[in-house]
Amino acid sequence: MKSIRNIQAKLPLELVFWFSASVGVMFIEPHTAHHFTICPLSLAGIEWCPGCGLGRSMKLFALGEFRESFQMHPMGAFAWAVIPYRMFEIIKQLKSRLNYG
């Protein structure tokens, strides 16, 4: 039990978030008209949101549907570049911290 707590204390929450989000994006069905959302603007009935469609755009990009991805949200491909880079940086920092301090 103590070792699990040690792992939890050393595991960065941001890394867990980005990894979970990346895996979650792969389970999105982008072609359905209605989808589950946690967007507070969408839930409030406001139709415009700068982030809505990003997850579906990322999924479309992962499927190779680049045009549809860009039409869904122009930042979908950029997100696939930034998120893995950030995860790599966190892992690199984690490895250096575990080895030296």
CNS distance restraints for C-alpha pairs under 8 A (distance, minus, plus):
assign (resid   1 and name CA) (resid   5 and name CA) 6.52 0.50 0.50
assign (resid   2 and name CA) (resid   6 and name CA) 6.28 0.50 0.50
assign (resid   3 and name CA) (resid   7 and name CA) 6.24 0.50 0.50
assign (resid   4 and name CA) (resid   8 and name CA) 6.19 0.50 0.50
assign (resid   5 and name CA) (resid   9 and name CA) 6.08 0.50 0.50
assign (resid   6 and name CA) (resid  10 and name CA) 6.29 0.50 0.50
assign (resid   7 and name CA) (resid  11 and name CA) 5.97 0.50 0.50
assign (resid  11 and name CA) (resid  15 and name CA) 7.59 0.50 0.50
assign (resid  11 and name CA) (resid  16 and name CA) 7.68 0.50 0.50
assign (resid  12 and name CA) (resid  16 and name CA) 6.62 0.50 0.50
assign (resid  12 and name CA) (resid  90 and name CA) 7.81 0.50 0.50
assign (resid  13 and name CA) (resid  17 and name CA) 6.14 0.50 0.50
assign (resid  14 and name CA) (resid  18 and name CA) 6.19 0.50 0.50
assign (resid  15 and name CA) (resid  19 and name CA) 6.01 0.50 0.50
assign (resid  15 and name CA) (resid  87 and name CA) 5.92 0.50 0.50
assign (resid  15 and name CA) (resid  90 and name CA) 6.61 0.50 0.50
assign (resid  15 and name CA) (resid  91 and name CA) 7.81 0.50 0.50
assign (resid  16 and name CA) (resid  20 and name CA) 5.95 0.50 0.50
assign (resid  17 and name CA) (resid  21 and name CA) 6.00 0.50 0.50
assign (resid  18 and name CA) (resid  22 and name CA) 6.04 0.50 0.50
assign (resid  18 and name CA) (resid  83 and name CA) 6.80 0.50 0.50
assign (resid  18 and name CA) (resid  87 and name CA) 6.93 0.50 0.50
assign (resid  19 and name CA) (resid  23 and name CA) 6.24 0.50 0.50
assign (resid  19 and name CA) (resid  87 and name CA) 7.58 0.50 0.50
assign (resid  20 and name CA) (resid  24 and name CA) 5.93 0.50 0.50
assign (resid  21 and name CA) (resid  25 and name CA) 6.09 0.50 0.50
assign (resid  22 and name CA) (resid  26 and name CA) 6.75 0.50 0.50
assign (resid  23 and name CA) (resid  27 and name CA) 7.08 0.50 0.50
assign (resid  24 and name CA) (resid  28 and name CA) 6.90 0.50 0.50
assign (resid  25 and name CA) (resid  55 and name CA) 5.77 0.50 0.50
assign (resid  25 and name CA) (resid  56 and name CA) 7.33 0.50 0.50
assign (resid  25 and name CA) (resid  58 and name CA) 7.03 0.50 0.50
assign (resid  25 and name CA) (resid  59 and name CA) 6.02 0.50 0.50
assign (resid  26 and name CA) (resid  59 and name CA) 6.00 0.50 0.50
assign (resid  28 and name CA) (resid  55 and name CA) 7.50 0.50 0.50
assign (resid  28 and name CA) (resid  56 and name CA) 6.58 0.50 0.50
assign (resid  28 and name CA) (resid  59 and name CA) 6.79 0.50 0.50
assign (resid  29 and name CA) (resid  35 and name CA) 7.98 0.50 0.50
assign (resid  29 and name CA) (resid  56 and name CA) 7.33 0.50 0.50
assign (resid  29 and name CA) (resid  59 and name CA) 7.92 0.50 0.50
assign (resid  30 and name CA) (resid  56 and name CA) 4.91 0.50 0.50
assign (resid  30 and name CA) (resid  57 and name CA) 7.61 0.50 0.50
assign (resid  30 and name CA) (resid  59 and name CA) 6.82 0.50 0.50
assign (resid  30 and name CA) (resid  60 and name CA) 6.81 0.50 0.50
assign (resid  37 and name CA) (resid  42 and name CA) 7.60 0.50 0.50
assign (resid  37 and name CA) (resid  43 and name CA) 7.74 0.50 0.50
assign (resid  38 and name CA) (resid  42 and name CA) 7.91 0.50 0.50
assign (resid  38 and name CA) (resid  43 and name CA) 7.32 0.50 0.50
assign (resid  39 and name CA) (resid  43 and name CA) 6.17 0.50 0.50
assign (resid  39 and name CA) (resid  52 and name CA) 7.26 0.50 0.50
assign (resid  40 and name CA) (resid  44 and name CA) 6.07 0.50 0.50
assign (resid  41 and name CA) (resid  45 and name CA) 6.44 0.50 0.50
assign (resid  41 and name CA) (resid  46 and name CA) 5.25 0.50 0.50
assign (resid  41 and name CA) (resid  47 and name CA) 7.27 0.50 0.50
assign (resid  41 and name CA) (resid  48 and name CA) 7.64 0.50 0.50
assign (resid  41 and name CA) (resid  49 and name CA) 6.54 0.50 0.50
assign (resid  42 and name CA) (resid  46 and name CA) 5.29 0.50 0.50
assign (resid  42 and name CA) (resid  47 and name CA) 5.95 0.50 0.50
assign (resid  42 and name CA) (resid  48 and name CA) 7.70 0.50 0.50
assign (resid  42 and name CA) (resid  49 and name CA) 7.37 0.50 0.50
assign (resid  48 and name CA) (resid  52 and name CA) 7.90 0.50 0.50
assign (resid  52 and name CA) (resid  73 and name CA) 7.94 0.50 0.50
assign (resid  53 and name CA) (resid  57 and name CA) 5.88 0.50 0.50
assign (resid  53 and name CA) (resid  72 and name CA) 5.81 0.50 0.50
assign (resid  53 and name CA) (resid  73 and name CA) 5.70 0.50 0.50
assign (resid  54 and name CA) (resid  58 and name CA) 6.10 0.50 0.50
assign (resid  54 and name CA) (resid  72 and name CA) 7.33 0.50 0.50
assign (resid  54 and name CA) (resid  73 and name CA) 5.53 0.50 0.50
assign (resid  54 and name CA) (resid  75 and name CA) 6.87 0.50 0.50
assign (resid  54 and name CA) (resid  76 and name CA) 5.53 0.50 0.50
assign (resid  55 and name CA) (resid  59 and name CA) 6.29 0.50 0.50
assign (resid  55 and name CA) (resid  76 and name CA) 7.25 0.50 0.50
assign (resid  56 and name CA) (resid  60 and name CA) 6.14 0.50 0.50
assign (resid  56 and name CA) (resid  69 and name CA) 7.55 0.50 0.50
assign (resid  56 and name CA) (resid  72 and name CA) 7.23 0.50 0.50
assign (resid  57 and name CA) (resid  61 and name CA) 6.13 0.50 0.50
assign (resid  57 and name CA) (resid  68 and name CA) 7.48 0.50 0.50
assign (resid  57 and name CA) (resid  69 and name CA) 4.36 0.50 0.50
assign (resid  57 and name CA) (resid  70 and name CA) 6.83 0.50 0.50
assign (resid  57 and name CA) (resid  71 and name CA) 7.99 0.50 0.50
assign (resid  57 and name CA) (resid  72 and name CA) 5.38 0.50 0.50
assign (resid  57 and name CA) (resid  73 and name CA) 5.58 0.50 0.50
assign (resid  57 and name CA) (resid  74 and name CA) 7.83 0.50 0.50
assign (resid  57 and name CA) (resid  75 and name CA) 7.88 0.50 0.50
assign (resid  57 and name CA) (resid  76 and name CA) 4.95 0.50 0.50
assign (resid  57 and name CA) (resid  77 and name CA) 7.72 0.50 0.50
assign (resid  58 and name CA) (resid  62 and name CA) 6.18 0.50 0.50
assign (resid  58 and name CA) (resid  69 and name CA) 6.74 0.50 0.50
assign (resid  58 and name CA) (resid  76 and name CA) 4.60 0.50 0.50
assign (resid  58 and name CA) (resid  77 and name CA) 6.36 0.50 0.50
assign (resid  58 and name CA) (resid  79 and name CA) 7.28 0.50 0.50
assign (resid  58 and name CA) (resid  80 and name CA) 6.84 0.50 0.50
assign (resid  59 and name CA) (resid  63 and name CA) 6.25 0.50 0.50
assign (resid  59 and name CA) (resid  69 and name CA) 7.77 0.50 0.50
assign (resid  60 and name CA) (resid  64 and name CA) 6.37 0.50 0.50
assign (resid  60 and name CA) (resid  65 and name CA) 5.19 0.50 0.50
assign (resid  60 and name CA) (resid  66 and name CA) 6.75 0.50 0.50
assign (resid  60 and name CA) (resid  68 and name CA) 6.73 0.50 0.50
assign (resid  60 and name CA) (resid  69 and name CA) 5.06 0.50 0.50
assign (resid  61 and name CA) (resid  65 and name CA) 5.39 0.50 0.50
assign (resid  61 and name CA) (resid  66 and name CA) 5.18 0.50 0.50
assign (resid  61 and name CA) (resid  68 and name CA) 7.96 0.50 0.50
assign (resid  61 and name CA) (resid  69 and name CA) 5.34 0.50 0.50
assign (resid  61 and name CA) (resid  76 and name CA) 6.98 0.50 0.50
assign (resid  61 and name CA) (resid  77 and name CA) 6.39 0.50 0.50
assign (resid  65 and name CA) (resid  69 and name CA) 6.07 0.50 0.50
assign (resid  66 and name CA) (resid  70 and name CA) 6.20 0.50 0.50
assign (resid  67 and name CA) (resid  71 and name CA) 6.21 0.50 0.50
assign (resid  68 and name CA) (resid  72 and name CA) 6.01 0.50 0.50
assign (resid  69 and name CA) (resid  73 and name CA) 6.28 0.50 0.50
assign (resid  69 and name CA) (resid  74 and name CA) 7.18 0.50 0.50
assign (resid  69 and name CA) (resid  76 and name CA) 6.56 0.50 0.50
assign (resid  69 and name CA) (resid  77 and name CA) 7.71 0.50 0.50
assign (resid  70 and name CA) (resid  74 and name CA) 4.47 0.50 0.50
assign (resid  70 and name CA) (resid  75 and name CA) 7.32 0.50 0.50
assign (resid  70 and name CA) (resid  76 and name CA) 6.88 0.50 0.50
assign (resid  70 and name CA) (resid  77 and name CA) 7.74 0.50 0.50
assign (resid  75 and name CA) (resid  79 and name CA) 6.04 0.50 0.50
assign (resid  76 and name CA) (resid  80 and name CA) 6.58 0.50 0.50
assign (resid  77 and name CA) (resid  81 and name CA) 6.60 0.50 0.50
assign (resid  78 and name CA) (resid  82 and name CA) 6.24 0.50 0.50
assign (resid  79 and name CA) (resid  83 and name CA) 5.83 0.50 0.50
assign (resid  80 and name CA) (resid  84 and name CA) 6.60 0.50 0.50
assign (resid  81 and name CA) (resid  85 and name CA) 6.41 0.50 0.50
assign (resid  82 and name CA) (resid  86 and name CA) 6.10 0.50 0.50
assign (resid  83 and name CA) (resid  87 and name CA) 6.19 0.50 0.50
assign (resid  84 and name CA) (resid  88 and name CA) 6.06 0.50 0.50
assign (resid  85 and name CA) (resid  89 and name CA) 6.24 0.50 0.50
assign (resid  86 and name CA) (resid  90 and name CA) 6.22 0.50 0.50
assign (resid  87 and name CA) (resid  91 and name CA) 6.20 0.50 0.50
assign (resid  88 and name CA) (resid  92 and name CA) 6.07 0.50 0.50
assign (resid  89 and name CA) (resid  93 and name CA) 6.15 0.50 0.50
assign (resid  90 and name CA) (resid  94 and name CA) 6.00 0.50 0.50
assign (resid  91 and name CA) (resid  95 and name CA) 6.05 0.50 0.50
assign (resid  92 and name CA) (resid  96 and name CA) 6.30 0.50 0.50
assign (resid  93 and name CA) (resid  97 and name CA) 6.06 0.50 0.50
assign (resid  94 and name CA) (resid  98 and name CA) 6.09 0.50 0.50
assign (resid  95 and name CA) (resid  99 and name CA) 6.16 0.50 0.50
assign (resid  96 and name CA) (resid 100 and name CA) 5.93 0.50 0.50
assign (resid  96 and name CA) (resid 101 and name CA) 7.72 0.50 0.50
assign (resid  97 and name CA) (resid 101 and name CA) 5.05 0.50 0.50
